[in-house]
Amino acid sequence: MRIIELQIKNFGKFRDKRLSFEEGINIIYGENEMGKSTIHSFIKGMFFGIEKQRGRIAKNDEYSLRQPWDNPNYFAGALRFENGGKIFRLERNFEKREKSVYFLCETDGEELSVADGDLQVLLEGLNGSAFQNTIFIPQKSSETEDGLAIEVQRFMGNMENAGDSDIDINAAIKYLMNQKKQLESIKKERLEKVAVKQREVQIKYDYNEQEIIASRENIQESKVQLQHMQDVKERVEDELAKLKDKEVQTTIEQSKELPRGIFKERAFLLASGGAISLGGGIFLPILWLKVAMIVVGLLFIGLFFWWRGRKKDVAMPLSNENTREAVLCQQLEQITTEIQKQNWNIEYAKTEWKEKLTIQGNLQEDLEEIAKQSNEKEQINTEIEAILLAVSEIKTVSEEFYKRTEKALNQRVSTILGEITGGRYTNVFIDVDLQVKINTPEKLLAIHQVSRGTMEQIYFALRMAVAEMLCKGEVMPIILDETFAMYDEVRLTQTLRWLYKSKKQVILFTCHKREAEILAKIKGVAY
């Protein structure tokens, strides 16, 4: 890739400014406060945009720092670059309320889409973090940030597992972990619902079971009571039958012994005899006859009353038997009614009992269905275990490949460092977090144990090596802002010589003229 032209329409202190660049090393000279860092920031903003932050940090964020001095609401620019033999034009409006981007291939007139990833393809998949940690070096610092280690690990893992650095293994792991989180949430939610439903159904099942037992006991008790009632009925019927037989027999005997008419006739004769004897005794003149007649009359009257009393004694047993019969008939009627009611109750209880048995069967099916739903927990656990296994395998393979690729990266960093240090440092070791160790004949040094200038050279070599690794298809331009401020003449000469030999496009912003002078000597031309 080669940057052809910047069109700064309104950005920071610049308005309607154009800058053109050639292949090779382009040195942009300017004194301090002339806007070199603004142009440097503009290049990154054109490729990746500038977002307005929120909260306190918004006061000093990149958006606020680069807002146009004149007419802040018009915040825009354009960049033209060449890639793969074609020329592209990228336009942006940075203003947060009217933010927009337009991407065009000038060579064939095709409109492209940044949102769909067309620009990312041309940048070899380089995102903002990787861009800023490799080919885009800010003022007075070559030191990388933590994000570069992540990008290197992502790249290495992608190349090993898919053979394509555009496939983001970290994103895949993140996706899998999100899937795991969702499954855990689903499991928790479903299990809670299943547990609640299971408790509700189990309570209904237990309650219904108690009702079934109670209904069965009630039916048995009702049958016992019914049998007792039937026994009582049989006893009453037997007693009533016996009573009726006795009454018939008594009636027959009385009719044989003393017909009813004889009672009346004899009573009449005794009463008449008594009356005649008393009447005659009163009117007889002879005393002893009078007395005798009166005695006879009294005797007749006494016999009359005796005879009447005997009639009552004979009739009384018949009256008692009739009363008992009436009572027994009433009892028989009542017990028959109660037996009928009890039969109805038993039939109704049986119907309810059968309904409860049906309900119990349905509840049992519900419990079995809930038990099946509970088995989903094991299925979800299996899926979660599969996800964790996949993540573990991806990490393991990525780490193994990193270890294999680490040697190549160390060799490339060592080679670049050896060239820009004149062979003083030729052996470095970089771990998975891009922590650097320098191997010297005397001892193994940590990065903080070397001079500031050497440290800057080591980070520069690391950036260049990683950029080559991440961007194998297209050579990306290197954008430097006062990067060599800590370099002495020797370091600067060696580094510029390496950049010149690399054939990369370099855009170097500096406030010193020595870079141009040294580059002229390297090229063998007059400055």
C-alpha positions in Angstrom: 0.0 0.0 0.0 1.1 3.6 -0.7 -0.5 6.8 0.6 -0.8 9.2 -2.4 -2.5 12.2 -1.0 -4.1 13.8 2.1 -6.9 16.3 1.7 -7.5 17.9 5.1 -10.7 19.8 4.6 -11.2 20.9 8.2 -9.2 19.1 10.9 -7.6 20.7 13.9 -5.7 23.9 12.8 -5.7 22.9 9.1 -8.3 23.8 6.6 -8.2 23.0 2.9 -4.7 21.6 3.0 -3.3 19.0 0.6 -0.2 16.8 1.1 1.2 14.4 -1.5 3.6 11.6 -0.8 6.0 9.6 -3.0 7.3 6.0 -2.7 10.2 5.5 -0.3 10.9 7.8 2.7 8.9 11.1 2.8 10.2 13.5 5.4 7.7 16.2 6.7 9.8 18.8 8.3 8.3 21.5 10.6 9.1 23.2 13.8 7.2 22.5 17.0 3.5 23.5 17.1 3.3 23.5 13.3 0.8 20.7 13.3 2.9 17.6 12.5 1.1 15.5 15.1 -2.2 16.7 13.8 -1.4 15.4 10.3 -0.1 12.2 11.8 -3.4 11.7 13.7 -5.4 12.6 10.6 -3.9 9.6 8.8 -5.0 7.2 11.4 -8.4 8.9 11.7 -9.0 8.5 8.0 -8.3 4.8 8.1 -10.2 4.0 11.4 -12.3 7.0 12.2 -12.4 9.0 15.4 -15.0 8.4 18.1 -16.2 10.9 20.7 -15.7 9.5 24.2 -18.1 10.0 27.1 -17.7 11.3 30.6 -14.6 13.0 31.9 -12.2 11.5 29.4 -14.2 13.2 26.6 -12.5 16.6 27.4 -9.1 15.3 26.3 -9.9 12.6 23.9 -8.7 12.5 20.3 -12.0 13.8 19.0 -11.8 16.9 21.2 -8.1 17.5 20.5 -8.6 17.3 16.7 -11.8 19.3 16.4 -11.4 22.1 13.8 -10.4 25.4 15.2 -12.5 27.2 12.6 -16.1 26.0 12.3 -16.0 22.8 14.6 -19.3 21.5 13.0 -17.4 20.9 9.7 -15.0 18.2 10.6 -13.9 16.2 7.5 -11.2 15.1 5.1 -10.1 12.7 2.4 -7.3 10.3 1.7 -6.2 8.7 -1.6 -4.0 5.6 -1.6 -2.8 2.9 -4.0 -3.2 -0.8 -3.3 -2.8 -3.8 -5.5 -2.3 -1.5 -8.6 -5.6 0.4 -8.0 -6.2 3.8 -6.6 -8.8 4.3 -3.8 -10.4 7.4 -2.3 -11.6 7.5 1.3 -13.7 10.4 2.6 -14.9 10.9 6.1 -17.1 13.3 8.1 -16.0 13.0 11.7 -18.7 15.3 13.2 -20.5 13.1 15.7 -24.0 14.1 14.6 -23.4 13.8 10.9 -20.7 11.1 10.9 -20.3 9.4 7.5 -17.8 7.6 5.3 -17.5 7.3 1.6 -15.2 4.7 -0.1 -14.5 4.6 -3.8 -12.1 2.8 -6.2 -11.1 5.5 -8.6 -9.6 3.1 -11.0 -12.8 1.3 -11.9 -15.4 3.6 -10.3 -16.7 0.9 -7.9 -18.2 2.2 -4.7 -17.1 0.2 -1.7 -18.3 -0.2 1.9 -16.3 0.4 5.0 -19.1 -1.1 7.1 -19.0 -4.3 5.1 -15.3 -4.7 5.6 -13.9 -3.7 2.2 -11.3 -1.3 3.8 -10.3 -3.9 6.3 -9.5 -6.3 3.5 -7.2 -3.8 1.9 -5.5 -3.2 5.3 -4.8 -6.9 5.5 -7.2 -7.2 8.5 -5.2 -4.7 10.5 -7.4 -3.1 13.1 -6.9 0.2 14.9 -5.0 -1.4 17.8 -2.6 -3.4 15.6 -2.1 -0.3 13.3 -1.2 1.9 16.2 1.2 -0.7 17.7 3.1 -1.5 14.5 3.4 0.9 11.6 1.9 4.0 13.2 4.4 5.2 15.9 3.4 8.2 17.9 5.6 11.0 19.0 8.7 10.1 21.1 7.7 6.5 21.8 8.2 3.2 20.0 6.9 1.3 23.0 4.0 -1.0 22.3 0.8 -1.3 24.2 -0.9 -4.4 25.6 -3.2 -4.6 22.6 -0.4 -5.7 20.3 0.2 -8.9 22.2 -3.4 -9.7 21.8 -3.3 -9.0 18.1 -0.2 -11.1 17.6 -1.7 -14.1 19.5 -4.9 -13.7 17.5 -3.0 -13.7 14.2 -0.9 -16.6 15.1 -3.9 -18.6 16.3 -5.9 -17.8 13.2 -3.1 -18.8 10.9 -2.6 -22.1 12.6 -6.2 -23.1 13.0 -7.7 -21.7 9.8 -4.8 -20.7 7.6 -6.5 -17.3 7.3 -5.6 -14.3 9.5 -9.0 -12.8 8.8 -10.7 -15.3 11.0 -10.6 -14.0 14.5 -9.9 -16.9 16.9 -10.3 -14.5 19.9 -13.7 -13.6 18.5 -14.5 -17.3 18.1 -13.5 -17.9 21.7 -15.6 -14.9 22.8 -18.5 -16.2 20.8 -18.2 -19.7 22.4 -18.0 -18.2 25.8 -21.1 -16.1 25.1 -22.8 -19.3 24.0 -21.7 -21.0 27.2 -23.1 -18.0 29.2 -26.4 -18.2 27.4 -26.7 -21.9 27.9 -26.0 -21.4 31.6 -28.6 -18.7 31.8 -31.1 -21.0 29.9 -30.3 -23.9 32.2 -30.8 -21.7 35.3 -34.1 -20.3 34.0 -35.5 -23.6 32.8 -34.5 -25.5 35.9 -36.1 -22.8 38.1 -39.3 -23.1 36.1 -39.2 -26.9 36.1 -38.5 -26.9 39.8 -41.5 -24.5 40.5 -43.8 -26.6 38.2 -42.6 -29.8 39.7 -43.4 -28.5 43.2 -46.8 -27.4 42.1 -47.7 -30.7 40.4 -46.2 -32.7 43.3 -48.3 -30.9 45.8 -51.4 -31.5 43.7 -50.4 -35.2 43.3 -50.0 -35.7 47.0 -53.2 -33.9 47.9 -55.1 -35.8 45.3 -53.6 -39.1 46.5 -54.8 -38.3 50.1 -58.3 -37.6 48.6 -58.2 -41.0 46.8 -57.4 -42.7 50.1 -60.0 -40.8 51.9 -62.6 -41.6 49.2 -61.7 -45.3 49.3 -62.0 -45.4 53.1 -65.3 -43.5 52.9 -66.7 -46.0 50.4 -65.7 -48.9 52.6 -67.2 -47.2 55.7 -70.4 -46.5 53.8 -70.6 -50.1 52.7 -70.2 -51.2 56.3 -73.0 -48.8 57.3 -75.2 -50.0 54.4 -74.7 -53.6 55.6 -75.7 -52.7 59.1 -78.8 -50.9 57.8 -79.7 -53.9 55.7 -79.3 -56.1 58.8 -81.5 -53.8 60.8 -84.1 -53.9 58.0 -84.1 -57.6 58.0 -84.6 -57.7 61.8 -87.5 -55.3 61.6 -89.1 -57.2 58.7 -88.7 -60.4 60.7 -90.2 -58.9 63.8 -93.1 -57.3 61.8 -93.8 -60.6 60.1 -93.8 -62.4 63.5 -96.1 -59.7 64.9 -98.6 -60.1 62.1 -98.6 -63.9 62.5 -99.3 -63.5 66.2 -102.1 -61.0 65.6 -103.8 -63.3 63.2 -103.5 -66.3 65.6 -104.9 -64.2 68.6 -107.8 -63.1 66.5 -108.6 -66.6 65.6 -108.4 -67.8 69.2 -110.7 -65.0 70.5 -113.2 -65.7 67.8 -113.4 -69.4 68.9 -113.5 -68.7 72.6 -115.9 -65.9 73.0 -117.8 -64.3 70.1 -118.2 -60.6 70.4 -122.0 -60.7 70.6 -121.9 -62.9 73.8 -120.2 -60.1 75.6 -123.0 -57.7 74.9 -125.7 -60.1 75.6 -124.4 -61.3 79.0 -123.6 -57.7 80.0 -127.2 -56.8 79.2 -128.6 -59.7 81.2 -126.4 -58.9 84.2 -127.4 -55.2 84.1 -131.1 -56.0 83.6 -131.0 -58.6 86.4 -129.3 -56.2 88.8 -131.8 -53.4 88.0 -134.9 -55.6 88.4 -133.6 -57.1 91.7 -132.9 -53.6 93.2 -136.2 -52.2 91.9 -138.1 -55.1 93.3 -136.3 -55.0 96.7 -137.2 -51.4 97.2 -140.9 -51.9 96.7 -141.3 -55.3 98.7 -143.0 -54.8 102.0 -141.3 -57.7 103.7 -138.0 -56.6 105.1 -136.0 -59.8 104.7 -137.2 -60.1 101.1 -136.3 -56.5 100.5 -132.8 -57.1 101.8 -132.4 -60.3 99.8 -133.6 -58.7 96.6 -131.2 -55.7 97.1 -128.3 -58.1 97.8 -129.1 -60.1 94.6 -129.4 -56.8 92.6 -126.0 -55.7 93.9 -124.6 -59.1 93.0 -125.9 -58.7 89.4 -124.5 -55.2 89.2 -121.1 -56.4 90.5 -121.1 -59.2 87.9 -121.9 -56.7 85.2 -118.9 -54.6 86.0 -116.7 -57.7 86.4 -117.8 -58.8 82.9 -117.1 -55.4 81.4 -113.6 -55.4 82.9 -112.8 -58.8 81.5 -113.8 -57.5 78.0 -111.1 -54.7 78.3 -108.5 -57.2 79.4 -109.1 -59.2 76.3 -109.0 -56.2 74.0 -105.9 -54.5 75.5 -103.3 -57.0 74.0 -104.7 -56.4 70.6 -104.3 -52.6 70.9 -100.6 -52.9 72.0 -99.8 -55.3 69.2 -101.3 -52.7 66.7 -99.1 -49.9 68.1 -96.0 -52.0 67.9 -96.8 -52.9 64.3 -97.2 -49.2 63.4 -93.8 -48.4 64.9 -92.2 -51.3 63.1 -93.7 -50.2 59.8 -92.5 -46.6 60.4 -89.0 -47.9 61.2 -89.1 -50.1 58.1 -90.0 -47.1 55.9 -87.2 -45.0 57.5 -84.5 -47.6 57.2 -85.5 -48.3 53.6 -85.2 -44.6 52.8 -81.8 -44.5 54.5 -80.6 -47.6 52.6 -81.6 -45.9 49.3 -79.7 -42.7 50.3 -76.7 -44.7 51.3 -76.6 -46.5 48.0 -76.8 -43.2 46.2 -73.9 -41.8 48.4 -71.8 -44.9 47.6 -72.4 -44.5 43.8 -71.5 -40.8 44.0 -68.4 -41.5 46.0 -67.4 -44.2 43.5 -67.8 -41.7 40.7 -65.7 -39.1 42.5 -63.1 -41.8 43.3 -62.8 -42.7 39.6 -62.5 -39.0 38.7 -59.7 -38.6 41.2 -58.0 -41.7 39.8 -58.1 -40.1 36.3 -56.7 -36.9 37.7 -53.9 -38.8 39.5 -53.0 -40.5 36.2 -52.8 -37.1 34.5 -50.6 -35.7 37.3 -48.4 -38.8 37.1 -47.9 -38.1 33.4 -47.1 -34.4 34.2 -44.5 -35.5 36.7 -42.9 -37.9 34.1 -42.9 -35.1 31.5 -41.2 -32.7 34.1 -38.7 -35.4 34.8 -37.9 -35.5 31.1 -37.5 -31.7 31.1 -35.1 -32.1 34.1 -32.9 -34.3 31.8 -32.3 -31.2 29.7 -30.0 -30.1 32.4 -27.7 -33.0 31.4 -28.0 -32.1 27.8 -27.1 -28.5 28.4 -24.2 -29.5 30.7 -23.0 -31.7 27.8 -23.1 -28.7 25.4 -21.3 -26.5 27.9 -18.6 -29.1 28.4 -18.3 -29.4 24.6 -17.9 -25.6 24.4 -15.3 -25.5 27.1 -13.4 -28.4 25.4 -13.5 -26.5 22.1 -12.2 -23.3 23.8 -9.5 -25.3 25.5 -8.5 -27.0 22.3 -8.4 -23.7 20.4 -6.2 -22.1 23.1 -3.9 -25.1 23.3 -3.4 -25.2 19.5 -2.9 -21.4 19.4 -0.4 -21.5 22.2 1.4 -24.4 20.6 1.6 -22.6 17.3 2.7 -19.5 19.0 5.6 -21.4 20.5 6.5 -22.7 17.0 6.0 -19.2 15.5 7.8 -17.5 18.4 11.1 -18.7 17.1 10.5 -17.1 13.7 9.4 -13.8 15.3 12.4 -13.8 17.6 14.7 -14.3 14.6 13.1 -11.5 12.6 13.2 -9.1 15.5 16.8 -10.1 16.2 17.7 -9.6 12.6 16.2 -6.1 12.4 17.7 -5.1 15.7 21.1 -6.3 14.7 21.0 -4.2 11.6 19.8 -1.0 13.3 22.3 -1.4 16.2 25.2 -2.2 14.0 25.4 -5.8 15.2 25.6 -4.9 18.9 22.4 -6.7 19.8 21.5 -9.7 17.7 19.6 -12.1 20.0 16.3 -11.3 21.7 13.5 -13.4 23.2 9.9 -12.4 23.2 7.3 -14.3 25.2 3.6 -14.7 24.6 2.8 -11.3 26.1 5.5 -9.7 23.9 7.8 -9.1 26.9 11.3 -8.7 25.6 14.6 -10.2 26.9 17.9 -9.3 25.3 20.7 -11.9 25.2 24.2 -10.4 25.5 27.5 -12.1 25.9 27.5 -11.1 29.6 23.9 -11.8 30.7 20.3 -11.9 29.7 18.8 -8.4 30.1 15.3 -7.2 30.7 14.1 -4.3 28.5 14.4 -1.8 31.3 18.1 -2.7 31.8 19.2 -1.1 28.5 19.5 2.6 27.6 16.5 4.6 26.5 17.9 4.8 22.9 18.4 1.0 22.8 15.0 0.4 24.2 13.5 2.6 21.5 15.4 0.5 18.9 14.2 -2.8 20.3 10.5 -1.7 20.3 11.0 -0.3 16.8 12.4 -3.7 15.6 9.5 -5.4 17.4 6.9 -3.2 15.6 8.5 -3.8 12.2 8.7 -7.5 12.7 5.1 -7.8 13.9 3.9 -5.6 11.0 5.6 -7.9 8.5 4.0 -10.9 10.2 0.5 -9.4 10.2 0.7 -7.9 6.7 2.1 -10.6 4.5 0.1 -9.8 1.4 0.7 -6.1 1.1 3.5 -3.9 2.4 2.0 -1.2 4.5 3.4 2.3 4.8 5.1 3.3 8.0 4.0 6.6 9.7 6.4 8.0 12.2 6.0 11.1 14.4 9.2 12.3 16.0 10.0 8.6 16.5 13.8 9.1 16.5 14.1 12.0 19.0 16.0 9.7 21.4 18.4 8.3 18.7 21.9 9.5 18.4 23.5 10.0 15.0 24.7 6.5 14.8 21.4 4.9 15.7 19.5 7.2 13.4 21.8 6.5 10.5 21.5 2.7 11.0 17.7 2.9 11.3 17.2 5.1 8.3 19.5 2.8 6.2 17.3 -0.2 7.2 14.1 1.7 6.3 15.6 2.8 2.9 16.7 -0.8 2.1 13.2 -2.1 3.0 11.6 -0.3 0.1 8.6 0.6 2.3 6.8 3.9 2.0 7.7 5.9 5.1 6.1 9.2 6.2 8.4 10.7 8.8 7.3 13.8 10.7 10.2 15.6 12.4 11.3 19.0 13.7 15.0 18.2 13.0 16.8 18.5 9.7 19.3 15.7 10.5 16.9 13.0 9.2 17.0 14.7 5.7 20.7 15.2 5.9 21.5 11.6 6.9 19.0 10.2 4.3 20.7 12.3 1.6 24.1 10.7 2.6 22.5 7.2 2.5 21.1 7.9 -1.0 24.4 9.5 -2.1 22.8 12.7 -3.1 23.5 16.3 -2.1 21.2 17.7 0.6 
